[in-house]
Amino acid sequence: MPFDPTPFATSAPKGVLLALGLFVIAFTLQLFALRRLAPQRLVGDEAEYLRIANGGPRSTVWVRVPLGAALLRPFRYRAAADQIDAARLANSAVSSLSVGLAAWCAFQAGGLAAGALAGALLLISVERCILAIHLWPDILLGLWLLLFSQAMRDPGSLPDMAVLGVIAALGFLTRVDFLALAVVAAPLAALQDTAFWPSLCLVAGPTAAAVVGLSLWNGKRHGIWAPDTTARFNLAVAATEATHPQLTTAALMQKTLAAARGGTRGGTPPDQPVESPLRVAAGSLGLARRRLATLTGPETFVRQSLMSGNRAGYGPSHRVHIGGVIGLNLTGWSSCLLLAYLLTFHQHPPILNLLIIVVVAVQSAVQTRSRYRMSLLPVLATNVAVAICSGGAALPSWPGLMLALLFLGLLATTRPRAEVKT
């Protein structure tokens, strides 16, 4: 779906004003959420990112790619509490920027109504708003993925391929599983009129350089000749999950972490009997379905861990009530957005559909929490808005309808993994 900018040249100021207006609204809401909730404790990986940003000793379990802690680093010379508060504000700004940028991208492709709808779809996500006041890199990854999706719409020159390569490298340097961006960018090199090898080098070269550079750095500093070891830990989590399917996510992580620190692998007892291949295959399929349902189905992390469990230490007089509209929004909004994308599947560029499929597959394969879908939200909102405003009356295609039915079947038959015991 190549974009012809000519029809929108005269209305560009409207798009800029729309994007700026939505950014201001989103940032105002973020300030309200930050002030109202006022988290007092770091949750899980937040403490790890703080340690990395301040140059603390290496974890006994893993090393990480560096940009996950990027929003904390500029404030590392401040007192710890001030550093955390500033980073929460910075992440809120990144999330608000994603809202404005999504509106601008949708405006470019579908006009003013599409831009306004894209911004609105993101603004009303309670899940996005709450996660944006924390320190995980999912919000930043959403910005990279949105930029990447726009850059690959019509790359016609070597500089365009270089832009794709740089964004893919930034995604990889923020979290290792976003190596998927470079993998998706590589087929584009074969489809361009430009020379294949220069195009391939430009889209894959920055990520390859990052892999080599980080491997050398970690090897010399830590004796670990790899850019990141969290993928290995995630495989250990999967092994624990396969042998303990009823564990909550919190218990799953604790068991795997204890096993990793103790030198065992994935918490699997050494005398565990060998399963038959058919049973292993059936268990793997069930594990994959449950992970996919956790990533794309009803939200679990914000509701169960941050709110009900109050692990973040939200002020007792400022807790958000989970019932009513907020509870309904948390439960179903992201799933509804993905369902809308599937129903308009035929209206999106094939390469964008490939990108979404790859990212969903990778995230559900290596991650265990619903918050990881935050990276997909800006891309989904942008393209759903364009599809609705450009061809909303069009009936779903058969592939889109089948994907939507499969998705609904998944949600109807598979419960997401619970974060904590309820």
Secondary structure, 3 states (H helix, E strand, C coil): CCCCCHHHCCCHHHHHHHHHHHHHHHHHHHHHHHHHHCCCCCCCHHHHHHHHHCCCCCCCCCCCCHHHHCCCHHHCCCCHHHHHHHHHHHHHHHHHHHHHHHHHHHHHHHCHHHHHHHHHHHHCCHHHHHHCCCCCCHHHHHHHHHHHHHHCCCCCCHHHHHHHHHHHHHHHHHCHHHHHHHHHHHHHHHHCCCCHHHHHHHHHHHHHHHHHHHHHHHHHHHCCCCCCCHHHHHHHHHHHHHHCCCCCHHHHHHHHHHHHHCCCCCCCCCCCCCCCHHHHHHHHHHHHHHHHHHHHCCCCHHHHHHHHCCCCCCCCCCCCCCCHHHHHHHHHHHHHHHHHHHHCHHHCCHHHHHHHHHHHHHHHHHCCCHHHHHHCHHHHHHHHHHHHHHHCCCCCCHHHHHHHHHHHHHHHHCCCCCCCCC
